[in-house]
């Protein structure tokens, strides 16, 4: 689809394609790709590089136009775990008095709060870059909230499902940090040579703000990634410890019931009935149940003392 915008009263409003200052090619069809190559003057190889999600961000000049390849976050759809946040490439062509945005994947519009004060085409391009860093920051906030929820579940978990989700979030943070650093490299080149984007002196403060926002987002992604990866072993240990505690409790239950099963199997209900002949059966079987309960409780108490004594010895040895 093709969206056309022109600048009116510092805002972007939709218009016809011929009078547009900014064109957005959203997931263009083959016919729209041919039209894009004709309007922008791009080489087909450059257009293919825009569609490559692994393409490195860069800025290059051809003729009287400039091509900017940018890394932007994909829209994450939380359908089923594990949820993974990915990045893709986006192309921006600036020249001939207009800007052309090539969006191969996802959705994109210029109606958000980041585009309320657009004074020129160059200003609109900088607002687009600012919009994407805000998109990154929103995803980083979501990743932090998801990691906190997963951490609370891991404390009580006995399986690896939540750990795998944590691994997926950690991988996403690595991709985000790499993309943000690559974008920062391009921004540094633009700051050193602003004429490559046809930037005037009044555009430099906005460019500086964009650079600062990307630096903050990159540091945030690096910190989240470091914390998540650094505590991954500890979270795995928690799951193993939960499993060990469960096995210990099951072992105690088996040991408690072992003498009870032995007594019941040796005597048998018929044998016990003959042994207590002459005693009312409610009384005899009530005493039998009481004796079994006392024996089970005594076994459990003895095992608790043994485990406590062993733990005390291990603690003293570690000191």
Beta strands, then each sheet from edge to edge (+ up, - down):
strand 1: 2-8
strand 2: 11-14
strand 3: 22-26
strand 4: 58-62
strand 5: 65-73
strand 6: 87-95
strand 7: 98-103
sheet 1: 2+ 1- 3+ 7+ 6- 5+ 4-
end
